[in-house]
């Protein structure tokens, strides 16, 4: 963690982000916030991970949603 002290996503896996977002927001709200089919049509962590690992713009949106959601908790 010392190598990237200013990166709030350092050490947070994509799976951990999804688990956190599903627990806090639920799939329906996540689908409204980030309009992608893996959140709105039969959502699952497995299918979402496969999609987000292949599509950089979608992953970036999920990362931003994660950061916004974490910031609201503070």
N, C-alpha and C positions, 0 to 999 in steps of 0.2 A: 504494500500500500504506500510505501514511501516514495515510489517512483512517480506517482501521479497524484500528488496531494490536492490539486485543484480540480480533479475530474470527479464529479459526484457519482458517476456511473462506474468508476473503477472498482472491480471486485464484485459487481452485481451482475449475475447471469441473466440472460434473456428469460429463462424459465422462472427465475425468482421474481423478475419484474411482472411476468404474466400472473403468477400465483398471487402476488400482492394486489395487482389491479383487479383480478377476479374477486378476491376477498373483499376489497374496499368498494368497488364500483359495480361489479357484476357484468355479465356479458352484454346485456342490453344497453347499458350506459356506455360501455366501451365501444360498442358498435355505433352509437350516436357520435361519440367523440372522434373515433377513427373509423371511417366508413370503408371497411373491408369485409368481404364475405366470410372469412374465417371467424369473425366475431358475430356475424348476424345469422348465418345459415349453418345450423348444427355445430355450434362452436365447441372446440375442445383445445386443451393446451397443446396436445400433440400436433394437430393440424395447423394451429397457429404458429407453433415453433417452426415447422417445415416451411411455411409461407414466409414468415418474417426473416428467416435466415437467407432466403433467396431474393428478397425484394428490399433493397436498401431504403427507399423512400418510406415504406410502410414501417420498417423497424425504427427509423428516425422519428416518425410520428408517435409510435408507442413509447419510445424513450422520453420524448417530451411530455407525453401524458403522465408517465411515471414520475418525472421530476415535478410537474405541476401538482400532482396528487400528494406527493411527499411534502412539498412546500406548504400545502394547506394544513397539514397535521401539526406543523411547528407553531 
